[in-house]
């Protein structure tokens, strides 16, 4: 019986902590949305800013590798003209 009460209290605590974090997450998401709206109001392209934010999270070497592969694929598909150097 005591174990059941402890488990019940522990479960309630876990659920309540998750709920608080979910509320904080929503508040943060709303703040981020406001910042993107501010950027757009100041003439910035929010879609591009999202890409920049995503790219900045990537390790430099990994990013360079991804960019090289993208360049290779785009060349293979004829989407980028060959350099005539």
N, C-alpha and C positions, 0 to 999 in steps of 0.2 A: 504494500500500500504506500509506504513512504517513498519507495523508488518511483512509483507511478506519479506521485505529487511532484517529486524532484524533476522527473522527465517532463512533466507537463509545464512546470515553471521554466525549465530550460528551453523548451520548445517555444513558449510564449516570448521569452527574452530574445531568442534568435529571430523569430518572426518580426518582433517590434524593431529590432536593430536593422533588419533588412528594409522594413518599411521606412524608417528614418533615412536610410541611405538612398532609397529610391526617391524620396522627396528632395533630398539634397541634389541627386543626379538630375532631376527635373529642373530644379532651380538653376543649376549650372548650365544645362542645355538651353534654358530660356535666356540666360546671360549671354551665351555664345551666339544665339540667334540675334539678340539685340546688337551685338558687335558687328555681325555680318550686315545687318540692316544699316548700321552707321557707316560701314565701309561703302556700301552701295549708294547711300545718300551723298557720300563724298566723291562719287564718281569711280569707285573701284569696282572691278568685276568680282563678285563674291565667289563665283565658280572657280576662278583662277586662284583666288586667295585660299580656297579649300584645297586645291591641288598643291599650292606652296606649303601649306601646313602639313599635308600628308607627306610631301617630299622631304621636308625638314626632319621628319621623324626617322627617316631611313639613314642608316650608316653610309658615310661618304663612299666607301669602296663598293658597297652593294648598289648604291645609287648609280655610280659610274658604270658598273656592270650592266644594270638594267637599261641605262641610256644607250650603251653600246649595242645591246641586243635589239632594242627598239629601232635604232638606226639601221642595223643590219636587216631587220624584217621590212622596214619601210623601203629601203633600197631594193630588196628582193621583189617587192610588190610594185616597184616603179613609182612609188609615191614621193621619192626624193631624187632629184637629178644627180647624176654622177658628177663628181668634181673633176674638172679638166686642168689640174695643176701639173 
